[in-house]
Amino acid sequence: MIQIPSDLHPDLVPLAFLLGNWAGAGVTDFPGAEKANFGQEVSFTHDGRDFLEYHSHTWILDSEGNKVKPLESESGFWRVGKDRKVDVVMVRDDGVVEVWYGELADKKPQIDLATDAVARTGASGPYSGGKRLYGYVKSDLMWVGEKQTPEVPLRPYMSAQLKKVVSPEEVAEMARNLPEMPDDGIAFFK
């Protein structure tokens, strides 16, 4: 269920489906790198201003699902403009800074983004742009990323399915807001 916090900036209501902490797994596959399964933790937060703050950490998983080594980390800020246009400024741990533009789908929680500008440090690898698709599907956050370099045309390279992570505080708040239940518990289902 998508909840809209009362202190969320009104412009961000179309992005409310992103809010919270998410965790899950996916696959990465790009020429020049070994295909691998990865784990991911993502957070989208807000402080009442007109942007969402974003953080993502990924790591390679072994065949049993254990963390092997870090993969990528990125942070950024997401905004919604007129006509459901989305802009994102993102920085990644490999020395890449990106400006992404896109839009929200009509009548569904989905965002399609493409890079507009890419800046790289001398230490970063070759990279010239990408696309991403984020969607809220059956209470999960799913995404797929495409990437291009001067040597490799645009192609999918990462995708993941993430589940909402509920903190103990959120569980306690949900419990406080439950209606009074009968002692036997059966009447609740009648």
Backbone as CSV, one residue per row, in Angstrom:
resi,resn,N_x,N_y,N_z,CA_x,CA_y,CA_z,C_x,C_y,C_z
1,MET,0.826,-1.159,0.000,0.000,0.000,0.000,0.890,1.248,0.000
2,ILE,0.589,2.196,-0.832,1.339,3.442,-0.917,0.759,4.420,0.101
3,GLN,1.614,4.925,0.979,1.193,5.907,1.967,1.821,7.247,1.632
4,ILE,1.068,8.320,1.846,1.551,9.664,1.574,1.702,10.395,2.910
5,PRO,2.941,10.631,3.346,3.147,11.329,4.616,2.533,12.728,4.585
6,SER,2.002,13.161,5.715,1.345,14.468,5.777,2.320,15.616,5.552
7,ASP,3.614,15.410,5.839,4.595,16.481,5.661,5.355,16.392,4.331
8,LEU,4.898,15.518,3.423,5.528,15.403,2.112,5.206,16.643,1.280
9,HIS,6.217,17.216,0.660,5.994,18.384,-0.205,4.970,17.995,-1.275
10,PRO,3.978,18.840,-1.553,2.917,18.485,-2.515,3.435,18.083,-3.897
11,ASP,4.532,18.676,-4.347,5.067,18.311,-5.667,5.519,16.861,-5.723
12,LEU,5.847,16.270,-4.551,6.422,14.921,-4.516,5.390,13.809,-4.385
13,VAL,4.124,14.138,-4.276,3.091,13.112,-4.119,3.192,12.035,-5.208
14,PRO,3.451,12.377,-6.483,3.569,11.313,-7.488,4.745,10.360,-7.255
15,LEU,5.726,10.763,-6.425,6.876,9.901,-6.126,6.728,9.168,-4.797
16,ALA,5.579,9.304,-4.126,5.397,8.715,-2.798,5.623,7.205,-2.800
17,PHE,5.380,6.533,-3.909,5.575,5.081,-3.969,7.030,4.680,-3.748
18,LEU,7.978,5.606,-3.943,9.401,5.313,-3.743,9.820,5.392,-2.280
19,LEU,9.086,6.138,-1.467,9.512,6.425,-0.096,9.726,5.168,0.735
20,GLY,10.780,5.206,1.553,11.055,4.122,2.483,12.385,3.463,2.219
21,ASN,12.586,2.382,2.957,13.788,1.565,2.805,13.406,0.278,2.090
22,TRP,14.250,-0.099,1.146,13.992,-1.260,0.300,15.224,-2.159,0.301
23,ALA,15.011,-3.468,0.162,16.130,-4.406,0.059,15.718,-5.562,-0.838
24,GLY,16.693,-6.090,-1.562,16.403,-7.208,-2.445,17.637,-7.645,-3.200
25,ALA,17.394,-8.240,-4.354,18.493,-8.801,-5.136,18.210,-8.639,-6.617
26,GLY,19.275,-8.785,-7.383,19.158,-8.665,-8.826,20.329,-9.310,-9.519
27,VAL,20.469,-8.981,-10.799,21.550,-9.544,-11.606,22.217,-8.411,-12.376
28,THR,23.526,-8.519,-12.540,24.278,-7.569,-13.344,25.038,-8.331,-14.415
29,ASP,25.074,-7.761,-15.624,25.733,-8.410,-16.756,26.074,-7.340,-17.783
30,PHE,27.369,-7.106,-17.994,27.817,-6.119,-18.967,29.147,-6.578,-19.539
31,PRO,29.372,-6.399,-20.843,30.637,-6.826,-21.435,31.841,-6.247,-20.679
32,GLY,32.812,-7.109,-20.437,34.014,-6.687,-19.724,33.931,-6.915,-18.223
33,ALA,32.760,-7.313,-17.726,32.587,-7.612,-16.302,31.898,-8.962,-16.174
34,GLU,32.181,-9.664,-15.102,31.585,-10.972,-14.890,30.112,-10.841,-14.516
35,LYS,29.256,-11.653,-15.115,27.842,-11.686,-14.752,27.748,-12.150,-13.309
36,ALA,26.878,-11.498,-12.516,26.787,-11.843,-11.097,25.416,-11.492,-10.538
37,ASN,25.074,-12.171,-9.462,23.912,-11.794,-8.667,24.378,-10.759,-7.652
38,PHE,23.493,-9.820,-7.326,23.863,-8.810,-6.345,22.729,-8.560,-5.374
39,GLY,23.083,-8.084,-4.189,22.119,-7.630,-3.204,22.071,-6.117,-3.248
40,GLN,20.964,-5.543,-2.795,20.831,-4.089,-2.848,19.998,-3.587,-1.677
41,GLU,20.416,-2.451,-1.130,19.634,-1.699,-0.154,19.466,-0.294,-0.708
42,VAL,18.233,0.199,-0.685,17.908,1.520,-1.229,17.074,2.262,-0.202
43,SER,17.294,3.571,-0.092,16.413,4.396,0.724,16.022,5.654,-0.041
44,PHE,14.760,6.000,0.071,14.212,7.259,-0.433,13.605,7.958,0.772
45,THR,14.111,9.135,1.107,13.617,9.883,2.255,13.268,11.307,1.834
46,HIS,12.597,12.024,2.735,12.259,13.422,2.465,12.329,14.197,3.766
47,ASP,12.487,15.495,3.678,12.505,16.343,4.874,11.527,17.512,4.760
48,GLY,10.557,17.383,3.875,9.556,18.423,3.694,9.861,19.380,2.550
49,ARG,11.107,19.365,2.067,11.438,20.214,0.923,11.003,19.528,-0.368
50,ASP,11.269,20.136,-1.514,10.721,19.672,-2.790,11.585,18.627,-3.502
51,PHE,12.255,17.742,-2.752,13.039,16.667,-3.355,13.043,15.447,-2.444
52,LEU,13.287,14.279,-3.060,13.549,13.059,-2.304,15.053,12.846,-2.293
53,GLU,15.565,12.396,-1.161,16.980,12.032,-1.077,17.077,10.522,-1.297
54,TYR,18.064,10.116,-2.087,18.193,8.727,-2.530,19.579,8.199,-2.194
55,HIS,19.643,6.960,-1.682,20.916,6.270,-1.441,20.749,4.811,-1.841
56,SER,21.750,4.270,-2.523,21.726,2.867,-2.920,23.103,2.250,-2.710
57,HIS,23.108,1.043,-2.153,24.344,0.275,-1.985,24.092,-1.124,-2.547
58,THR,25.008,-1.614,-3.357,24.906,-2.961,-3.907,26.191,-3.720,-3.609
59,TRP,26.083,-5.037,-3.605,27.241,-5.892,-3.366,27.032,-7.210,-4.090
60,ILE,28.142,-7.821,-4.498,28.115,-9.127,-5.164,27.710,-10.193,-4.145
61,LEU,26.871,-11.137,-4.594,26.450,-12.260,-3.758,27.062,-13.554,-4.274
62,ASP,27.395,-14.474,-3.362,27.849,-15.798,-3.796,26.620,-16.668,-4.069
63,SER,26.850,-17.933,-4.402,25.742,-18.816,-4.786,24.780,-19.104,-3.632
64,GLU,25.212,-18.879,-2.383,24.330,-19.057,-1.235,23.647,-17.759,-0.809
65,GLY,23.921,-16.663,-1.514,23.299,-15.386,-1.184,24.066,-14.564,-0.162
66,ASN,25.303,-14.934,0.134,26.125,-14.189,1.081,26.848,-13.038,0.380
67,LYS,27.046,-11.945,1.115,27.782,-10.805,0.577,29.239,-11.199,0.342
68,VAL,29.742,-10.903,-0.861,31.126,-11.214,-1.202,31.973,-9.949,-1.190
69,LYS,31.508,-8.911,-1.924,32.256,-7.653,-1.981,31.330,-6.545,-2.476
70,PRO,31.659,-5.278,-2.140,30.840,-4.166,-2.630,30.840,-4.108,-4.154
71,LEU,29.712,-3.637,-4.718,29.594,-3.486,-6.166,29.530,-2.010,-6.540
72,GLU,28.458,-1.318,-6.194,28.289,0.106,-6.504,27.531,0.794,-5.376
73,SER,27.824,2.073,-5.203,27.041,2.923,-4.304,26.731,4.207,-5.047
74,GLU,25.529,4.739,-4.826,25.155,5.999,-5.454,24.203,6.753,-4.548
75,SER,24.227,8.079,-4.681,23.355,8.965,-3.909,22.842,10.052,-4.832
76,GLY,21.682,10.606,-4.480,21.166,11.663,-5.337,19.920,12.312,-4.793
77,PHE,19.346,13.177,-5.628,18.151,13.942,-5.296,17.172,13.864,-6.458
78,TRP,15.913,13.566,-6.141,14.857,13.386,-7.135,13.815,14.485,-6.965
79,ARG,13.404,15.086,-8.086,12.371,16.135,-8.083,11.334,15.842,-9.163
80,VAL,10.138,16.413,-8.970,9.079,16.342,-9.974,8.754,17.769,-10.379
81,GLY,8.732,18.007,-11.687,8.380,19.324,-12.206,7.005,19.321,-12.826
82,LYS,6.793,20.281,-13.685,5.507,20.384,-14.375,5.300,19.193,-15.304
83,ASP,4.051,18.883,-15.529,3.679,17.813,-16.451,4.303,16.467,-16.090
84,ARG,4.495,16.226,-14.766,5.002,14.939,-14.269,6.414,14.620,-14.770
85,LYS,7.176,15.633,-15.099,8.576,15.453,-15.499,9.423,15.238,-14.249
86,VAL,10.366,14.320,-14.318,11.230,13.981,-13.187,12.659,14.340,-13.550
87,ASP,13.377,14.948,-12.583,14.809,15.142,-12.790,15.554,14.616,-11.572
88,VAL,16.694,14.002,-11.844,17.502,13.361,-10.815,18.950,13.793,-11.012
89,VAL,19.587,14.155,-9.912,21.025,14.412,-9.908,21.631,13.308,-9.056
90,MET,22.629,12.600,-9.601,23.163,11.426,-8.927,24.681,11.410,-9.005
91,VAL,25.317,10.954,-7.933,26.760,10.758,-7.912,27.031,9.315,-7.497
92,ARG,27.982,8.693,-8.172,28.318,7.300,-7.877,29.744,7.195,-7.341
93,ASP,30.001,6.134,-6.611,31.302,5.956,-5.971,32.458,5.772,-6.953
94,ASP,32.150,5.494,-8.215,33.227,5.291,-9.193,33.666,6.595,-9.859
95,GLY,33.173,7.740,-9.366,33.601,9.024,-9.902,32.739,9.561,-11.026
96,VAL,31.494,9.098,-11.119,30.572,9.555,-12.158,29.474,10.409,-11.519
97,VAL,29.181,11.535,-12.149,28.057,12.382,-11.758,27.122,12.437,-12.960
98,GLU,25.813,12.265,-12.700,24.843,12.212,-13.794,23.658,13.132,-13.517
99,VAL,23.100,13.679,-14.582,21.816,14.363,-14.539,20.878,13.517,-15.399
100,TRP,19.778,13.098,-14.785,18.789,12.261,-15.448,17.492,13.055,-15.619
101,TYR,16.831,12.864,-16.749,15.505,13.438,-16.977,14.578,12.320,-17.424
102,GLY,13.313,12.465,-17.065,12.329,11.477,-17.472,10.946,11.924,-17.086
103,GLU,10.040,10.957,-17.050,8.677,11.293,-16.685,7.984,10.127,-16.032
104,LEU,6.957,10.471,-15.279,6.101,9.477,-14.653,5.106,8.962,-15.677
105,ALA,4.842,7.675,-15.614,3.830,7.095,-16.497,2.463,7.621,-16.104
106,ASP,1.548,7.582,-17.029,0.188,8.039,-16.779,-0.576,6.976,-16.001
107,LYS,-1.100,7.342,-14.844,-1.989,6.503,-14.043,-1.348,5.234,-13.502
108,LYS,-0.006,5.200,-13.383,0.635,4.063,-12.725,1.967,4.521,-12.139
109,PRO,2.406,3.871,-11.047,3.646,4.261,-10.384,4.876,3.714,-11.124
110,GLN,5.272,4.440,-12.135,6.401,4.023,-12.979,7.137,5.269,-13.472
111,ILE,8.464,5.195,-13.488,9.295,6.313,-13.933,10.290,5.814,-14.966
112,ASP,10.373,6.521,-16.071,11.306,6.230,-17.148,12.320,7.373,-17.186
113,LEU,13.616,7.074,-17.013,14.666,8.096,-16.975,15.732,7.832,-18.022
114,ALA,16.388,8.902,-18.474,17.559,8.794,-19.360,18.556,9.876,-18.948
115,THR,19.835,9.577,-19.106,20.845,10.568,-18.759,20.809,11.717,-19.756
116,ASP,20.999,12.916,-19.227,21.101,14.115,-20.045,22.538,14.623,-20.048
117,ALA,23.225,14.442,-18.913,24.612,14.885,-18.786,25.372,13.894,-17.922
118,VAL,26.622,13.645,-18.293,27.496,12.742,-17.553,28.845,13.425,-17.396
119,ALA,29.354,13.454,-16.171,30.707,13.947,-15.908,31.461,12.841,-15.176
120,ARG,32.733,12.657,-15.553,33.525,11.574,-14.964,34.866,12.101,-14.483
121,THR,35.355,11.502,-13.405,36.709,11.794,-12.963,37.672,10.940,-13.771
122,GLY,38.955,11.241,-13.661,39.960,10.457,-14.383,40.017,9.011,-13.926
123,ALA,39.585,8.732,-12.696,39.638,7.369,-12.163,38.455,6.505,-12.585
124,SER,37.389,7.107,-13.097,36.204,6.316,-13.460,36.428,5.588,-14.779
125,GLY,35.683,4.515,-14.961,35.784,3.751,-16.193,34.992,4.409,-17.311
126,PRO,35.077,3.851,-18.500,34.328,4.426,-19.623,32.823,4.309,-19.401
127,TYR,32.128,5.407,-19.632,30.678,5.452,-19.462,30.187,6.690,-20.183
128,SER,29.153,6.540,-21.000,28.657,7.699,-21.740,27.157,7.943,-21.575
129,GLY,26.445,7.111,-20.820,25.037,7.376,-20.578,24.247,6.134,-20.257
130,GLY,22.981,6.352,-19.932,22.136,5.222,-19.591,20.666,5.569,-19.553
131,LYS,19.891,4.551,-19.270,18.446,4.664,-19.074,18.087,3.821,-17.859
132,ARG,17.008,4.217,-17.193,16.485,3.421,-16.080,14.970,3.466,-16.101
133,LEU,14.386,2.363,-15.671,12.949,2.240,-15.519,12.692,1.741,-14.103
134,TYR,11.908,2.495,-13.327,11.513,2.117,-11.972,10.012,1.907,-11.966
135,GLY,9.558,0.872,-11.258,8.130,0.644,-11.160,7.751,-0.003,-9.844
136,TYR,6.578,0.341,-9.368,6.007,-0.240,-8.158,5.034,-1.307,-8.618
137,VAL,5.392,-2.587,-8.382,4.615,-3.707,-8.897,4.285,-4.654,-7.750
138,LYS,3.000,-4.796,-7.433,2.539,-5.695,-6.369,3.327,-5.473,-5.078
139,SER,3.463,-4.222,-4.675,4.127,-3.787,-3.438,5.648,-3.908,-3.470
140,ASP,6.230,-4.278,-4.590,7.684,-4.338,-4.740,8.160,-3.179,-5.603
141,LEU,9.383,-2.750,-5.358,10.022,-1.759,-6.216,10.939,-2.527,-7.162
142,MET,10.662,-2.407,-8.449,11.467,-3.106,-9.454,12.128,-2.065,-10.348
143,TRP,13.328,-2.381,-10.808,14.011,-1.445,-11.701,14.930,-2.203,-12.645
144,VAL,15.170,-1.588,-13.780,16.132,-2.107,-14.745,16.960,-0.924,-15.237
145,GLY,18.263,-1.134,-15.346,19.160,-0.091,-15.827,19.836,-0.512,-17.120
146,GLU,19.962,0.454,-18.026,20.713,0.251,-19.263,21.923,1.171,-19.217
147,LYS,22.992,0.773,-19.909,24.243,1.515,-19.855,24.907,1.467,-21.229
148,GLN,25.654,2.543,-21.536,26.456,2.540,-22.759,27.825,3.133,-22.458
149,THR,28.799,2.679,-23.227,30.155,3.214,-23.161,30.551,3.556,-24.597
150,PRO,31.681,4.190,-24.782,32.103,4.437,-26.165,32.264,3.150,-26.978
151,GLU,32.553,2.035,-26.303,32.757,0.754,-27.003,31.511,-0.120,-27.071
152,VAL,30.549,0.068,-26.147,29.376,-0.805,-26.058,28.110,0.042,-26.208
153,PRO,27.257,-0.275,-27.190,26.004,0.477,-27.342,25.076,0.233,-26.143
154,LEU,24.088,1.102,-25.993,23.138,1.021,-24.900,22.543,-0.375,-24.808
155,ARG,22.621,-0.956,-23.593,22.072,-2.295,-23.365,21.804,-2.486,-21.886
156,PRO,20.861,-3.385,-21.535,20.593,-3.651,-20.120,21.857,-4.156,-19.425
157,TYR,22.057,-3.711,-18.180,23.213,-4.190,-17.430,22.899,-4.548,-15.977
158,MET,21.818,-4.014,-15.410,21.437,-4.357,-14.043,19.921,-4.323,-13.919
159,SER,19.390,-5.203,-13.065,17.971,-5.139,-12.715,17.814,-5.768,-11.335
160,ALA,16.775,-5.325,-10.614,16.552,-5.862,-9.272,15.087,-5.787,-8.900
161,GLN,14.720,-6.618,-7.934,13.397,-6.610,-7.323,13.620,-6.385,-5.835
162,LEU,13.011,-5.310,-5.297,13.229,-4.907,-3.915,11.933,-4.957,-3.117
163,LYS,12.039,-5.382,-1.878,10.903,-5.442,-0.952,11.040,-4.306,0.063
164,LYS,9.914,-3.791,0.507,9.899,-2.740,1.521,10.419,-3.312,2.836
165,VAL,11.315,-2.589,3.493,11.848,-2.978,4.794,11.092,-2.182,5.851
166,VAL,10.530,-2.876,6.798,9.762,-2.227,7.852,10.592,-2.252,9.133
167,SER,10.803,-1.091,9.721,11.591,-0.977,10.956,10.743,-1.394,12.157
168,PRO,11.377,-1.736,13.286,10.611,-2.052,14.502,9.702,-0.899,14.931
169,GLU,10.142,0.342,14.712,9.321,1.493,15.066,8.049,1.533,14.216
170,GLU,8.196,1.210,12.907,7.025,1.197,12.028,6.054,0.086,12.417
171,VAL,6.576,-1.073,12.827,5.722,-2.171,13.283,4.955,-1.743,14.532
172,ALA,5.651,-1.092,15.478,4.990,-0.626,16.706,3.897,0.394,16.386
173,GLU,4.165,1.293,15.433,3.168,2.295,15.042,1.947,1.617,14.403
174,MET,2.173,0.611,13.554,1.054,-0.119,12.949,0.228,-0.810,14.032
175,ALA,0.914,-1.403,15.026,0.209,-2.099,16.100,-0.634,-1.121,16.914
176,ARG,-0.123,0.088,17.164,-0.879,1.095,17.919,-2.125,1.534,17.155
177,ASN,-2.099,1.466,15.843,-3.219,1.940,15.029,-4.208,0.845,14.644
178,LEU,-3.996,-0.383,15.120,-4.948,-1.459,14.838,-6.229,-1.222,15.621
179,PRO,-7.362,-1.578,15.054,-8.614,-1.457,15.810,-8.618,-2.476,16.953
180,GLU,-9.413,-2.202,17.975,-9.550,-3.158,19.077,-10.044,-4.491,18.515
181,MET,-9.395,-5.567,18.948,-9.784,-6.883,18.458,-10.436,-7.658,19.594
182,PRO,-11.431,-8.488,19.266,-12.064,-9.301,20.311,-11.052,-10.256,20.919
183,ASP,-11.286,-10.636,22.156,-10.351,-11.501,22.871,-10.107,-12.827,22.163
184,ASP,-11.156,-13.409,21.569,-10.971,-14.713,20.940,-10.350,-14.620,19.550
185,GLY,-10.312,-13.430,18.947,-9.703,-13.245,17.636,-10.539,-13.749,16.492
186,ILE,-11.529,-14.620,16.743,-12.331,-15.206,15.675,-13.334,-14.210,15.123
187,ALA,-13.931,-13.410,15.988,-14.962,-12.454,15.556,-14.418,-11.478,14.533
188,PHE,-13.137,-11.236,14.568,-12.515,-10.318,13.617,-12.736,-10.779,12.172
189,PHE,-12.790,-12.094,11.954,-12.911,-12.655,10.612,-14.351,-12.867,10.169
190,LYS,-15.317,-12.590,11.028,-16.722,-12.804,10.671,-17.275,-11.630,9.921
